[in-house]
């Protein structure tokens, strides 16, 4: 019923995730790297929660609208040029 390969992949991915987090905390707390350059995972999570409650939705809307405007401008410039050269 259950494929043992799926279970092995799930276990392996859990070990990799935990190993990656342990290595990240290790680098942060070791003092080898400036903690301002490598913040801890929980500090990033807390900052993400702060931003998502405050500015993140507006920033996402603004960035997405800029991307769409840029793509539309590119289409407007490129499509007439492509059809006129045929």
Number of C-alpha atoms within 10 A of each C-alpha: 3 6 7 9 9 10 11 11 11 12 12 12 12 12 12 12 12 12 12 12 14 13 12 16 16 13 17 19 15 11 9 9 12 12 13 8 8 14 16 17 14 10 10 12 11 11 12 13 12 12 13 14 10 11 10 14 11 11 13 12 11 11 11 12 12 12 12 11 12 12 12 12 11 11 12 11 11 11 10 10 11 9 8 7 6 5
